[in-house]
Structure formats: C-alpha cells, structure tokens
Amino acid sequence: PTVTLNRRRALKERADRHAKTKHSVFVQLHNQLRAVERKELMRRERAFKVKFAGEAADDYGGPYREVFTVLASELENEAVLPLLQLSPNGKHNLGSNRDRFILNPGASSAESLQYFELVGMMFAFALMQKETVLTLSLCSVVWKQLVQEPLDTQDLAGFDESVMNSLEQIEHIDREGVDEDLFSDLIFEVFTTQLSHGVEVPICEGGADIDVTWSNRKHYCELVRKARLGESRQQAQAVLKGINSLLPSNLLPLFTHREIELMVCGAPDIDLSILRQHTRYGVTVDPDDSHIRIFWQVLSEFTAQQR
C-alpha cells in the first residue's frame, strides 16, 4: 500500500488544537491505514510506501524512516496530539525522567483509543523491521504494562516522585514523632487522588467523603499507588491491541521492559566510537583534516539529545 502525507498541511499554524490534531501527519496516516488489511502491513521491510505531497521524493527507504521521525515528534508535542504528556516530574521539575512521557490518562475517547492502536502498530513495525525505530522517550510504567511486569513504587517515582514522597511521609509519619492525636491536626486528605492529567478521582467508593485517619492511612497510601500506577491502563490496552493486530502480543512478556524499549526506540545515545568506526570518507577527504577533527570534537561535547 501507498500512503500520501502532506507535511506542509501538518506544519501550518492553527489556533485550535483539534484542527492541529486533525491535520497532523499522525492522523493523516491513521485515516489511510485503517482501510488497509493488516496482513498487507506485515512486512519485514517497509510496511507501506510513502509519498510526501508536493515534495519530489521517491521512497527507497528515506521517506519511510522520516515518517517515524515525524510521528515521534508529533507524539511528544502535546499541542499537536493529546496522546502522550510530559511526566509530572517534568512538569514540576522534580526527580528523574523529567524529559520522559507517559500515556495521557485523559485521552479516553473512542477516537483517542483508536489513535493509541496506531501507536501500537508503530511499535509492531519497529519490532518487525530492523531499520525502523520510533524514538520516543517513555517512562518505565508504559513499557512494563506492555510486557506485563509488576509495577512498584520506583515506577511511580519514575513519573511522579512528589506523590511517592508524600505517600511515604504519610505512611511512615510515626517516624517523625507524630502520634494518633497529632495526625488529625496535620493531615487533611480524603480518599481521592489527582491523576497525571489533573483530574481528581475517588480511589474507593465514596472516597471524597472518607477522611484519611491514623488507622486507615496505610490503606489510603496503597490505594493511591494502585490508582496512579494503573491510571493509563485503558490506553496501554489500546496500544497492545494495535501491536496484536500485527504481532502476537502474548509474546511480549518473553522480554523485559528494557529490551522492548530498546527494540522499539533504539539506544538513547549515539556511541561515537561505533559511529567513527563505521564512517567512510570521500577520496578527497583526509580524516586528519582540521574540519573533520573539529566535527568529532563538537560531537563529543554534545549532549545525547544534541547528537
């Protein structure tokens, strides 16, 4: 199959985010691939051929790879697509993974879940095709859900360290010399929690009317952890559905979450020693030329993102 994508339309400035989403390369691709039989996309090389409207480019592999670069850029831009959002650590400038993203728990409409299925298909393409990578920076909570690894407090800290610290403080508040009498004067929480997209939800039936007390504080902490770690379960299931449309998703647990991330997204950093080893110079270029030495020096001083 051949898809025709209009990058100029996608890049046009639009005041309304819904219009930006509608004209994005991601949605253009979604609208064309949904009419294609999945078996036609199960290929070890390119799953489809790409034409960029208004651009003289023959797809011998370059435009196909470029599509995945554009998709990753759009997915990590909340002003274009509502599917991913920067981790709370990134928004609060606290803890680790400040540059990583999570599945947006607020993107739960039928349309959004269909888009998440396309994300899963993109993951499947990267798993099937040696040269295809989707350079997304996602927190461990996403990858662990895909391979069915148990989630723990470190995964919570990996995207919202502030909440993890608060829960630790409440659960072990006795270590600070606080007893049952003082607890009610210091803690004014109820059995609700705020999810990553800012919506307050009850963590048990009638939670908004249940006060956190000395005796139930540990149960409260347990329920908050469970709610926060599972806040994007619906979105992760949609991603798995997309993967499963091309590959048997029940094979994913054969790998660790780090292995799946590496297979889908590639290594997060460029190994300069390997890059130099595989660099070929033209017949008129001497590797000891000053501009070549400066080139490698500058690359060595770049951050991973700059490389």
Secondary structure, 3 states (H helix, E strand, C coil): CEEEECHHHHHCCCCCHHHHHHHCHHHHHHHHHCCCCHHHHCCCCCCCEEEECCCCCCCCCHHHHHHHHHHHHHHCCCCCCCCEEECHHHHHCCCCCCCCEEECCCCCCHHHHHHHHHHHHHHHHHHHCCCCCCCCCECHHHHHHHHCCCCCHHHHHCCCHHHHHHHHHHHCHHHHCCCHHHHHHHCCCECEEECCCCCEEECCCCHHHCECCCCCHHHHHHHHHHHHHCCCHHHHHHHHHHHHCCCCHHHHHHCCHHHHHHHHHCCCCCCHHHHHHCCCCCCCCCCCCHHHHHHHHHHHHCCCCCC
